């Protein structure tokens, strides 16, 4: 009898160890799956940023012959084609149902201004110079979230914003004449402000509109608005430019797909910092296609802007973790 009970206890202990091992395996499998998803999210973000860099370089190329309004319209129409194909194939047009149409119109108007200003800037500046100024957008969004949404902006973030603006001053070098055309720098600043405001509207639209609806109606409003405003300066398309126009639409559509996939697979605090790989792509594209090398001031200033933006993203992650019950801040 004693041996029988001892065997039961031994079997129970073995079963307990097996259950523990099984639970550990499930935990490890979950962690491995989570890590794999995050790595795929990071890969998608890097791919998205690369495609958007290609798209912007194509707009820079086309800007030598076409007006910024016409390029803005062509960019939106070409991307719409690649968005409508899967919608038609899947018969998912109902997902385009939109609410708050006036906010969609306002976002589209900001998009027209942003694209026209950005194209004007990138036509006169290198891609790296334009990106270095444009990448201050996350800092500006942080500053604007306070007065618009009532968000609390910590003193650390204000210091990061100030540091980022210091990096912009190093890039612009207002104390030196001829470093950067004032009109181009001002256009890049306008594009950054419009992009930041447009991104903030997503926060209001996102709760009642699907992602595809926001992208679709944004492109529609930008295309129609740019066409109406640019009708007088419209130039016939050169036959050899059709391939660049197709590449423009494809790169924009792929960039949007991978960007959405990145945020679907991993939190913004994980994939967000990799958005700043844009500056590396810009340096490479400028050197390969336009033989433009970055100055020391541009490298230093861009580094400060990127570091400030990454700090804000990581600080947001820390605050989000600290707000969770039972989880101490890192």
N, C-alpha and C positions, 0 to 999 in steps of 0.2 A: 504493500500500500504506500509506504513512504517513497519507494522508488517510483511509483506511478505519479505521485504528486510532484516529485522532483523533475520527472520528465515533462509534466505539464508546465512547470515553471520555466524549464529550459526552453521548451517550445515557445512559450509566451515571450521570453526574452529574445529568442531568435526572431519571432514575428515582430516584436517591437523594434529591433534593430533593422529588420527589413523595411518596416514602415518608415522608419527615420531615413533610411537610405533612399527609399522611394520618394519621400517628401523632398529630400535634398536634391534628388535628380530632377524633380519637377521645378524646384526653385532655380537650379542651375540652367535647366532648359528655358525657363522664363527669362532669366537674366541674359542668356545667350541670344534669345530671340529679340529682346529689347535692345541689346547692343548691336545686333545685326541690322535692326530697323533704323537705329540712329546712324549707323555707318552708311546705310543706303540713303537716308535723308541728307546726310552731309554730301554724299556723291551727287545727289540730285541738285542740291543747292549750287555746288561748284559747276555742274553742267548748265544749270539755268543762267548763272552769271556769265559763263562763257558765251552762251547763245545770245544773251542780251548785248554783250560786248561786240559780237559779230554784227548784230542788228544795228548798233549805234555806228559802227565803222562804215556800214553800208549807207546809212543816212548821211554820214560825212562825205562819202564819195558822191552820192547823188546831189548833194547841196551845191556842187560846183556848177550844176546846170539848171536845177529846178529851185523854185521858191520854197522856203520853209513850210508855207501853208499847203502847197501841193504835195510835198513829201509827207507831211503829217496826214493828209488825206489818204495817200497811197499806202502808207504804213498801216493805217487802220483797216482799209479795205482788204489789203492782202492778208492780214491776220484774220479778218472775219471769214474769208474763204476757208481757211484751214480749221476754223472753229465750227463753221456750218456743216462741214462734211461729216464729222462724227455725230452731230445733232440729227442730221438727216438719216444717217445709217441706223442710229439707235431709236429714231422716232421719239426723241425726248424734248420736243419743243415746249412742252408744258413747264419744263424747268426754268424757262425764261420769264415766267410771270414775275413782274416787278411791282414793288410798292414804293411809295414816296417818290413819285416821278420828278418832282421839282429838285430833290436832292441829287437824283441821277443827272439832271440837266446841269446843275451847278458843278458836279464832279466832272462832267464832260467839258464844260467851259474851262475849268481849271486845267483839264488835260490838253485842250487846244493851246492854251497859253504856255503850258509847260513844254509841250513838244516843239512849238515854234521857237521859243526862247532857247531851248536846248540845241536845236539844229543850227540856229544862228550862232550860238557860242562854239559848238564843235566845228563849225565851218572855219572859224578864225583861229581857234586854239587847237592844241593837240588833244587827243582823246584823254591822255593822262591828266592834263591840266583841267579839262572840263570835269572829269570824274573826281579829282581831288576837291573841287569846290562842291560838286553835287553830293558827295558822300557825307556832307554835313547835315543832310536831311534828317537822319535819326536824332541828331542833337536838337535840331529845330523842332521836330515833332515832340520831343520831350519838353522843351520849353513852352510850346503852344498847348500841350495837354493840360497845363495848369489853368490858364484863363478860359479855355474852351470847355473842358470837362470837369474842372475842379480837382484834378489829380494833385497829389502832394509831390512836389519835386524836392528831393532832399538836397542838402548843402553839397554833398559829394557830387551829385549830378550837375549842380550848377557850376562847380569847379571844373568838371569834365567839359561842360558846354563852353566855358570861358577858355579852357585849354584848346578846344577844337577851333574856336575863333582865332586864337593865337596862331594855330597852324595855318589857317586861311591867310592871315596877315603875312606870314612868312612866304606863302605861295605867291600872293599878289605883289608883295614888296612895294607898297605905295610910295616909299621913300626913293625909289629908283624909277626913272622915266623909261618908258619903252619896254618894260619887262612883260607886260600883258595889256592888250588893248582894253580901255575902260569899258567900251560898249559891250565887248564880248564877256568881260567879267560880270558886268551888270546883268546881262542876259542869263548867264549861268546862275546868278543869285535869284533872279526872278523864277527861273525853272525850278530851283531848289525849294523856294517858298510855295509855289503852286503844287509841286509834287507832295510836299509835307501836308498841305491842307487837303489835297485829294486823298492821301492815305488816311488821314484822320476821319474823313467822311465814311470810309469803309467800316469804321467802328460803329457808326450809326446805322448804316445800311445792312451790315452783315447779319444782324439778328432777324431780319425779315426778308432777306433776299438770298438766293443761292449764289455760290461763287461764280458759276457759269453765267448767271443772269447779270451780275455786276460787271463781269468782263465784257459780255456781249453788248449791253447797252452803253457802256463806256466807249467802246469802239465805234458803235453806231453814231453816238452824239459827236464824237471827235471827227469822224469821217464827214458827216453832214455839215457840221460847223466849219470845218476847214475848207470844204468844197465851196460853201457859200461865200466865205470871206476871201478865198483865193481864186475865185472865178476869173477875175480880170488879169491875173498874172499866170494863168494856166498855160503850160507849154506842152506841145505834142510830145508823146513819148518816143524817144529814139529806139529803133528796133533792138539795138544791142543792150538796152537797159531793161528789157523785159526779164531777162534772166536774173538781174540784180534785184528787180522788184519781187520776183518769186522767192528769191533767197531771203529778202527782207521779211516777207510774210511768214515763211517757214521758220526762220530763226526766232521771230517773235512768238509764234505759236508754240514751238518747242520749249522756248524759255519759260513761257507761262505754264506749260504742262509740268515741267520739272520743278518750277517754283512751288506750284500747288502740291506736288508729290512730296517735296522736301518738308513742308509744314504739316503734311498729313502723317508722315512717318516719325517726326521728331519735334520736340518743343522748339519754339522760336529761340529760346536761350541757347539751344545746342547748335542749330543751323544758322542762326542770325549772323554770328561773327564771320562765317565763311562768305557772306555777301561781299565782304571787303576784299576778296580775291579779285574783284573787278579791277582794282588798281594795278595788279600784276598783269592781268590780261591786257590792260590799256598800255602799259609800258612795252609789252611784247609786240602788240599790234602796231604801235607807233614806230617802233624800231624796224619791224619787218616790212611794212607797207609804205611808210612815209620817211624812213631813215631819220626819225626824230629821237634824240636821246634826252632823257630827263636831266634837268639841272640839279645841283646839290640842294638848292633851296626847295625845289619841288619835291624831292625825295624826303627831306626832313619835314616839310610842312604836311605832306600826305601822310607820313608816318604818325605825326601827332594827331591828325584828324581821325585816322583809322583807330589808333589806340584809345582815343576819347570815346568813339562810337562803341567799340567793343566793351569798354568799361561800363558804359550805360546799360548795355544788354546784360552783362554779367551781374550788375547791381540789381537790375530788375528781377533776375533769377533768384538772387539771394533774398530779396524782399518777398517774392512769391513763396519760397520755401519757409521763410520765417512766419508767414501768415497761416501755414498749415498747422492744425492742432497736433501736439505731441511730437513735432519735429523741430529740433533746435536749429537755429540758423547756422550755416557753415562758417 
